[in-house]
Amino acid sequence: MSETAFDDYLAQWRAASPQRAVAWLFLRHDERNCFGALAALQHEWLKAVQEVREPQVAAAKLGWWREELQRTVQGEARHPLTQRLFTDARASTVPLATWVAPLEAATLALTASPPADFTAQCAAAAPLATALAALETRVWFGGGVESPRAGSVTMYARLAANTRALAAEVERGRSPLPMNLLARHGLTIEGLATDSPARRAALHDHLAGIESGLADAATMPGPLSLFRAVDLYHDLAALRRAGPADDPLTVLASPAHGFAGVLKTWRAARTWRGSMRNEIR
């Protein structure tokens, strides 16, 4: 296994969100290898869904990952992430079905019809989010631990991330906004590529729904991994800044800097450590 290749995947994952580099400081070396590798692996899966324009090509990539996981549980891992991740018992003892569930959900999502409204959009996003959260919760907290909050937070986080990536989504012929919002504001998918009062109004409506849902999800029962908790704090803060902003997309996509962001990450790390101690008891 190439140490450089493994580190490169971790670096790519950390670079995708500024707060991850801060969260990284609160992990031990073994936790970085296990939890970091899992996060980077999920990042690779989501890239196949989000960044590949042709569904057949994306499905082939996801199929390769499914085969890789099947080989990995038999001791034949080929990829740097699976090679490192499965040396840790927290990952290697997870059933194969839990590993492949996100890939199956992601493959089905490739051919899903555009959602008619926000409720339909959440329903379409839920299977993949739930599968990702179930895997994450199992690796971070062990068997027998359920976290409805993790699944719901993951779902709204994906909607927020897709909205941040609006330009790339439109370029691939997809809309991060449901169809009823486009109709309400007289927009087309192609029209979302250009800033306009109509696009800003539609984004305000859409982000209000995500913020409300994420705020409710934050109060649900169940533990969150450190990375998921950090993303929750930062997503909520970004959504609340974007809500009253004249240009909500620019504000949503702008990372927060300064002591406040570091403090949120520190609080998330302290809460996560506390939940880990409780699980051990």
Buried (B, 14 or more C-beta within 10 A) or exposed (E): BEEEEBEEBBEEBBEBBEBBEBBBEBBEEEBEBBBBBBBBBBBBBBBBBBEBEEBEEBBEBBEBBBEBBEBBBEEEBEBBBBBBBBBBEBBBEBEEEBBBBBBBBBBEBBEEEBBEEBEBBBEBBBBBBBBBBBBBBBBBBBEEBBBEBBBBBBBBBBBBBBBBBBEEBBEEEBBBBBBBBBEBBEBEBEBBBEEBEBBBBBBBBBBBBBBEBBBEBBEBEBBBBBBBBBBBBBBBBBBBBBBEBEBBBEBBBBEBEEEEBBEBBBEBBEBBEEBBEEEEE
